[in-house]
Amino acid sequence: MTFEVHEARLDTADLLERADPLGMLRAIATSAAQVRESSALAREVDLSDIRDGGRPRALVVVGMGGSAIAGDALTALAGIASPMPIVTLRSYELPGWVGAADLVVGVSCSGSTEETLTVMVEALRRGCRLAGVGAAGSQLHDTVERSRGPFIAVSAGGRQPRANMWALTLPLLFIAQAAGALTVSPHDIEATAARLTEVSQTSRPASESFVNPAKSFALQLAGSLPVVWGGSPVAAVAAYRWQTQFAENAKYPLISGTVPEANHNQVVTLDGPFAGSAPVDIFADPEDGAPESTRLRLILLRDPTEHARVALRMDASRELADERGIPVTEITADGDSDLERLASLVAYGDYVSTYLAIALGIDPTPVATITALKTRIALR
């Protein structure tokens, strides 16, 4: 299988603009503003009922797609120090153990996500404490208000839900702080916004491929099968975010994993048919099996805070890949706080996936297959 890569689209202003007609690159560039604006919105909402209601037994975040990633981020940021379990639920069903002692937070950019609403209605029926993040005046807003729980309204700004990660994540962090799960530092919030601005500057559309790390990496990835492993909780969230962003923006497969777990299964693919040293059968039909042009590329998302044994495993994984001729790229998270380091990894992946789409001649914004699937099930 071969890929037609159009590098000129990335470095010619009018071609780049025409290749991204709905403005995914512009949407990604709003990330820093989302951090600041959504934090300000969250501070204006009265969360005293959550604070005064006592620590919940568990915090359950309900969401799908680009909204659910906010729950993953919360879990990673609260970490093992959280005094309560935090669960991100991507489902139509609320687990049987969830009840009145638990805080259930619905997150939906539109406020009308089918699965999220189904679970939130059930949580209301069970008498759970509710909170929400999403569109004002939506069905989710109404459900949370019926429980007298707080709702933080955020604006999508005309952006796709996946481009609103920070608009949804920061309000969720404030709700979790009110519940006693973690502390949100104003300094860390501003540093995160600054970090997102920095990534946007280095990855800006006007910067040519040879000096733009996101563009150059996107070109390197075209035609490969990327495998991305995170070496810490925040890096693991970023790795999964890369997987979903490559799927939705570039319509391109990417495998994500977490070390050490990936060392107990995914690492074996380094000896498989997509590995760089896979033997070629000269008698095989070239139309069969893994194409010669498609080979693994291992991407390691490193974090200075990763466990010492995880660091050792990441180093050993790179050595194994090197020995097999599999290209390896290490990307290290930048920043003093977990939130800032998460943002640095996520933002870079957002840009890489979008530039890959454009280089392959794919509009990064539409998700026609998701729309078609929703239409199909709505008729049944």
C-alpha positions as CSV (number, residue, x, y, z in Angstrom):
1,M,0.0,0.0,0.0
2,T,1.3,3.4,-0.9
3,F,0.4,6.9,0.4
4,E,0.3,10.0,-1.7
5,V,1.9,12.7,0.6
6,H,1.6,16.3,-0.4
7,E,4.3,18.2,1.5
8,A,3.5,21.3,-0.5
9,R,0.1,21.5,1.2
10,L,1.8,22.1,4.5
11,D,4.1,24.8,3.3
12,T,2.0,26.8,0.9
13,A,-0.3,29.1,2.7
14,D,-3.2,29.1,0.2
15,L,-3.0,25.3,-0.2
16,L,-3.0,24.8,3.5
17,E,-6.0,27.0,4.0
18,R,-7.9,25.2,1.3
19,A,-7.0,21.8,2.8
20,D,-8.5,22.8,6.2
21,P,-11.7,24.6,5.2
22,L,-13.4,24.2,8.5
23,G,-10.5,25.4,10.5
24,M,-9.3,22.6,12.7
25,L,-5.9,24.2,13.0
26,R,-7.5,27.4,14.2
27,A,-9.6,25.4,16.7
28,I,-6.5,23.7,18.1
29,A,-4.8,27.1,18.5
30,T,-7.6,28.2,20.9
31,S,-6.4,25.7,23.5
32,A,-4.7,28.3,25.7
33,A,-7.7,30.6,25.6
34,Q,-9.9,27.6,26.5
35,V,-7.8,27.0,29.7
36,R,-8.1,30.6,30.8
37,E,-11.8,31.1,29.8
38,S,-13.1,27.9,31.2
39,S,-11.3,28.4,34.4
40,A,-12.9,31.8,34.8
41,L,-16.3,30.3,34.0
42,A,-15.8,27.6,36.6
43,R,-14.8,30.1,39.3
44,E,-18.1,31.9,38.8
45,V,-20.2,28.8,39.5
46,D,-21.2,28.1,43.1
47,L,-19.7,24.7,44.0
48,S,-20.3,25.1,47.8
49,D,-23.0,22.3,47.8
50,I,-20.3,19.9,46.6
51,R,-17.8,21.2,49.2
52,D,-20.3,21.3,52.0
53,G,-21.9,17.9,51.2
54,G,-18.9,16.0,52.4
55,R,-16.4,13.9,50.5
56,P,-18.2,11.5,48.0
57,R,-17.4,7.8,48.2
58,A,-16.4,7.9,44.5
59,L,-16.4,10.4,41.7
60,V,-17.8,9.0,38.4
61,V,-17.3,11.0,35.2
62,V,-19.7,10.1,32.4
63,G,-18.8,11.0,28.9
64,M,-18.0,9.9,25.4
65,G,-15.4,10.7,22.8
66,G,-13.8,14.1,23.2
67,S,-15.7,14.7,26.4
68,A,-14.6,11.5,28.1
69,I,-11.0,12.4,27.7
70,A,-11.6,15.1,30.4
71,G,-12.3,12.3,32.9
72,D,-9.2,10.4,31.9
73,A,-7.2,13.6,32.5
74,L,-8.8,14.1,35.9
75,T,-7.9,10.5,36.9
76,A,-4.3,11.0,35.9
77,L,-4.0,14.4,37.5
78,A,-5.5,13.3,40.8
79,G,-3.3,10.2,40.7
80,I,-2.7,7.7,43.5
81,A,-3.0,10.5,46.0
82,S,-6.7,10.9,45.4
83,P,-8.7,10.0,48.6
84,M,-11.5,8.6,46.4
85,P,-11.7,6.4,43.3
86,I,-12.3,8.2,40.1
87,V,-14.0,6.3,37.3
88,T,-14.6,7.5,33.7
89,L,-17.7,5.8,32.3
90,R,-18.2,5.4,28.6
91,S,-21.4,3.4,28.5
92,Y,-25.2,3.4,28.5
93,E,-25.2,1.7,31.9
94,L,-24.4,2.9,35.4
95,P,-22.7,0.2,37.5
96,G,-24.8,-1.3,40.3
97,W,-22.5,0.0,43.0
98,V,-23.0,3.7,42.2
99,G,-25.5,5.3,44.6
100,A,-26.4,8.2,46.8
101,A,-23.0,8.4,48.3
102,D,-21.3,9.0,45.0
103,L,-20.8,12.1,42.8
104,V,-21.7,11.6,39.2
105,V,-20.5,14.3,36.7
106,G,-21.8,14.3,33.2
107,V,-19.5,15.9,30.6
108,S,-20.8,16.6,27.1
109,C,-19.8,19.4,24.8
110,S,-23.3,19.4,23.2
111,G,-25.1,18.4,26.3
112,S,-27.1,15.9,24.2
113,T,-24.9,12.8,24.0
114,E,-27.1,9.8,24.0
115,E,-25.1,7.5,26.2
116,T,-24.2,10.3,28.7
117,L,-27.9,11.3,29.1
118,T,-29.0,7.8,29.6
119,V,-26.5,7.3,32.5
120,M,-27.2,10.7,34.1
121,V,-31.0,10.0,34.1
122,E,-30.3,6.7,35.9
123,A,-28.0,8.5,38.4
124,L,-30.8,11.0,39.1
125,R,-33.2,8.1,39.7
126,R,-30.9,6.5,42.2
127,G,-30.4,9.7,44.1
128,C,-26.8,10.3,43.3
129,R,-25.2,13.7,43.7
130,L,-24.9,15.2,40.2
131,A,-22.9,17.9,38.5
132,G,-22.3,18.7,34.9
133,V,-20.2,20.4,32.3
134,G,-21.4,21.2,28.8
135,A,-23.7,23.4,26.8
136,A,-26.1,25.8,28.6
137,G,-29.8,25.0,28.2
138,S,-29.1,21.4,27.0
139,Q,-30.7,18.2,28.1
140,L,-27.7,17.5,30.3
141,H,-28.1,20.9,31.9
142,D,-31.8,20.2,32.6
143,T,-31.0,16.8,34.1
144,V,-28.4,18.2,36.5
145,E,-30.6,21.1,37.5
146,R,-33.4,18.6,38.4
147,S,-31.0,17.2,41.1
148,R,-30.1,20.8,42.2
149,G,-26.5,20.0,41.3
150,P,-24.1,22.6,39.9
151,F,-23.6,22.9,36.2
152,I,-20.7,24.7,34.5
153,A,-21.8,25.9,31.1
154,V,-19.1,26.1,28.4
155,S,-19.3,27.4,24.9
156,A,-18.1,25.1,22.0
157,G,-17.2,28.2,20.0
158,G,-18.2,26.5,16.8
159,R,-15.5,23.9,17.3
160,Q,-15.7,20.1,17.1
161,P,-16.0,18.5,20.6
162,R,-12.5,17.0,20.3
163,A,-11.1,20.5,19.8
164,N,-12.7,21.5,23.1
165,M,-10.7,19.3,25.4
166,W,-9.5,22.1,27.6
167,A,-12.9,23.9,27.7
168,L,-14.3,20.7,29.3
169,T,-11.3,19.5,31.4
170,L,-10.7,22.7,33.5
171,P,-14.3,22.9,34.8
172,L,-14.2,19.2,35.7
173,L,-11.0,19.8,37.6
174,F,-12.7,22.6,39.6
175,I,-15.6,20.3,40.4
176,A,-13.2,17.6,41.5
177,Q,-11.4,20.1,43.7
178,A,-14.6,21.0,45.4
179,A,-15.1,17.3,46.1
180,G,-11.7,17.0,47.6
181,A,-10.1,14.9,44.9
182,L,-7.2,17.2,44.0
183,T,-6.0,20.8,44.2
184,V,-6.1,23.1,41.2
185,S,-3.3,25.7,41.4
186,P,-3.9,29.1,39.6
187,H,-0.1,29.1,38.9
188,D,-0.3,25.7,37.2
189,I,-3.3,26.8,35.2
190,E,-1.5,29.9,33.8
191,A,1.6,27.9,33.2
192,T,-0.4,25.3,31.2
193,A,-2.0,28.1,29.1
194,A,1.5,29.5,28.4
195,R,2.7,26.0,27.5
196,L,-0.2,25.6,25.0
197,T,0.6,29.0,23.5
198,E,4.3,27.9,23.1
199,V,3.3,24.7,21.3
200,S,0.9,26.6,19.0
201,Q,3.8,29.0,18.2
202,T,6.3,26.3,17.3
203,S,3.6,24.4,15.4
204,R,1.9,27.3,13.7
205,P,0.7,26.9,10.1
206,A,3.0,29.7,8.8
207,S,6.1,27.8,10.0
208,E,7.6,25.7,7.3
209,S,8.1,22.0,7.7
210,F,11.9,22.1,8.2
211,V,11.5,24.2,11.3
212,N,8.0,23.1,12.4
213,P,8.3,19.9,14.5
214,A,4.7,18.9,14.1
215,K,4.7,19.2,10.3
216,S,8.0,17.4,9.9
217,F,6.9,14.5,12.2
218,A,3.6,14.2,10.4
219,L,5.5,13.7,7.2
220,Q,7.7,11.1,8.8
221,L,4.7,9.1,10.0
222,A,2.9,9.0,6.7
223,G,2.8,5.4,5.5
224,S,3.9,3.9,8.9
225,L,1.9,2.2,11.6
226,P,2.5,4.3,14.7
227,V,2.5,2.7,18.1
228,V,2.5,5.2,21.0
229,W,3.3,4.3,24.6
230,G,3.0,6.5,27.6
231,G,5.3,6.0,30.5
232,S,3.3,7.8,33.3
233,P,-0.4,8.4,34.0
234,V,-0.5,11.7,32.2
235,A,1.6,10.3,29.3
236,A,-0.8,7.4,29.0
237,V,-3.7,9.8,28.7
238,A,-1.8,11.7,26.0
239,A,-1.1,8.4,24.1
240,Y,-4.8,7.5,24.1
241,R,-5.6,11.1,22.9
242,W,-3.1,10.6,20.1
243,Q,-5.0,7.5,19.1
244,T,-8.4,9.2,19.0
245,Q,-7.0,12.3,17.3
246,F,-5.3,10.4,14.5
247,A,-8.6,8.5,14.0
248,E,-10.8,11.5,13.8
249,N,-8.5,14.1,12.3
250,A,-6.4,12.0,9.9
251,K,-8.7,8.9,9.6
252,Y,-5.5,7.1,10.3
253,P,-4.9,4.1,12.6
254,L,-2.6,4.4,15.6
255,I,-2.1,2.0,18.5
256,S,-1.7,3.4,22.0
257,G,-0.6,1.7,25.1
258,T,0.8,2.2,28.6
259,V,4.1,1.0,30.0
260,P,4.4,-1.4,31.9
261,E,1.3,-3.0,30.5
262,A,2.4,-2.7,26.9
263,N,5.5,-4.7,27.7
264,H,3.3,-7.7,28.5
265,N,1.6,-7.8,25.2
266,Q,2.0,-5.0,22.5
267,V,5.8,-5.3,22.6
268,V,5.6,-8.7,20.8
269,T,4.5,-6.8,17.7
270,L,8.1,-5.8,17.3
271,D,8.7,-9.3,15.9
272,G,5.5,-9.3,13.8
273,P,4.6,-8.8,10.2
274,F,4.7,-5.0,10.5
275,A,8.2,-4.9,12.2
276,G,11.1,-3.4,10.4
277,S,13.0,-6.7,10.2
278,A,10.1,-8.9,9.2
279,P,11.2,-11.4,6.6
280,V,9.9,-10.9,3.1
281,D,8.6,-13.9,1.1
282,I,9.9,-13.4,-2.4
283,F,7.3,-15.8,-3.8
284,A,4.4,-14.0,-2.0
285,D,1.8,-12.0,-3.9
286,P,2.6,-8.4,-3.2
287,E,-1.1,-7.7,-2.8
288,D,-1.3,-10.1,0.2
289,G,-0.3,-9.5,3.8
290,A,1.4,-6.5,5.3
291,P,2.7,-4.1,2.6
292,E,6.4,-3.5,2.4
293,S,5.8,0.2,2.8
294,T,3.9,-0.1,6.1
295,R,6.1,-0.6,9.1
296,L,5.8,0.0,12.8
297,R,7.1,3.3,14.2
298,L,7.4,3.3,18.0
299,I,6.7,6.6,19.7
300,L,7.6,6.8,23.4
301,L,5.9,9.6,25.4
302,R,8.3,10.2,28.3
303,D,7.6,12.0,31.5
304,P,10.3,13.1,34.0
305,T,8.0,11.7,36.8
306,E,7.7,8.2,35.4
307,H,8.5,5.4,37.8
308,A,12.1,4.3,37.8
309,R,11.2,0.8,36.7
310,V,9.0,2.2,33.9
311,A,11.9,4.4,32.8
312,L,14.0,1.2,32.6
313,R,11.3,-0.5,30.6
314,M,11.0,2.4,28.2
315,D,14.7,2.4,27.6
316,A,14.8,-1.4,27.0
317,S,11.8,-1.1,24.6
318,R,13.7,1.4,22.6
319,E,16.7,-0.9,22.5
320,L,14.6,-3.8,21.3
321,A,13.1,-1.7,18.5
322,D,16.5,-0.3,17.5
323,E,17.8,-3.8,17.2
324,R,15.0,-4.7,14.9
325,G,15.3,-1.7,12.6
326,I,12.1,-0.1,13.9
327,P,12.3,3.7,14.0
328,V,11.8,5.1,17.5
329,T,10.9,8.6,18.5
330,E,11.0,9.8,22.1
331,I,8.9,12.9,23.0
332,T,9.4,14.2,26.5
333,A,6.7,16.1,28.4
334,D,7.5,19.7,29.3
335,G,6.5,21.6,32.4
336,D,6.6,21.6,36.2
337,S,3.1,20.4,36.9
338,D,1.3,17.3,35.7
339,L,-1.3,19.5,34.0
340,E,1.3,21.4,32.1
341,R,3.1,18.2,31.0
342,L,-0.1,16.6,29.9
343,A,-0.9,19.7,27.8
344,S,2.5,19.7,26.1
345,L,2.0,16.1,24.9
346,V,-1.6,16.5,23.9
347,A,-1.1,19.7,22.0
348,Y,1.7,18.3,20.0
349,G,-0.3,15.3,19.0
350,D,-3.2,17.4,18.1
351,Y,-1.1,19.3,15.6
352,V,0.7,16.3,14.2
353,S,-2.6,14.4,13.5
354,T,-4.0,17.5,11.8
355,Y,-1.0,18.1,9.6
356,L,-0.9,14.4,8.7
357,A,-4.5,14.6,7.5
358,I,-3.7,17.6,5.4
359,A,-0.5,16.0,3.9
360,L,-2.6,13.0,2.9
361,G,-5.3,15.1,1.3
362,I,-7.9,14.5,4.0
363,D,-10.1,17.3,5.5
364,P,-9.3,17.0,9.3
365,T,-12.7,18.2,10.6
366,P,-15.6,16.1,9.2
367,V,-16.3,12.7,10.9
368,A,-18.7,11.4,8.2
369,T,-18.7,7.8,9.5
370,I,-19.7,8.8,13.0
371,T,-22.5,10.9,11.6
372,A,-23.6,8.0,9.3
373,L,-23.6,5.6,12.3
374,K,-25.7,7.9,14.4
375,T,-28.2,8.2,11.6
376,R,-28.3,4.5,11.1
377,I,-29.1,3.6,14.7
378,A,-31.6,6.5,15.0
379,L,-33.7,4.8,12.3
380,R,-33.9,1.5,14.3
